[in-house]
Amino acid sequence: MSDNAEEGIARVQMAQKDGLQNYHKRSVLHLDDRILTAIFALAFLGLIVVWATATSAYIVYGSLIASILIVVLWGVVRVKRIQQIKEERELQVKQMQSESSE
């Protein structure tokens, strides 16, 4: 994409009410997910190396149990985050409805 096209997109977003700020907020929110995904990918590769080179059954099964617990914990955290986002959106809808009824 040329510099002129990027500048045009930025101008259009700035012309909208809080357009550029909203874009940056969404980008930052997704940045956390991308970092977490990269960390999990590296951890998975490390786990494969441990399983391939481990000679003790305790290390293999211990790392398997630890990885299962981490995945379950991550799922619980994600569900809580989804519920928090739902509550925030419901609050925003209520605020918008109260503003439009005034």
Number of C-alpha atoms within 10 A of each C-alpha: 5 6 8 9 10 11 11 11 13 13 13 12 16 13 11 10 9 10 15 16 13 12 11 11 12 10 11 12 10 12 12 11 11 12 11 12 12 12 12 13 12 12 13 13 12 12 16 12 11 14 17 10 10 12 10 10 10 10 13 17 12 12 15 14 12 12 15 12 12 12 13 12 12 12 12 12 12 12 12 12 12 12 12 12 12 12 12 12 12 12 12 12 12 12 12 11 11 10 9 8 7 5
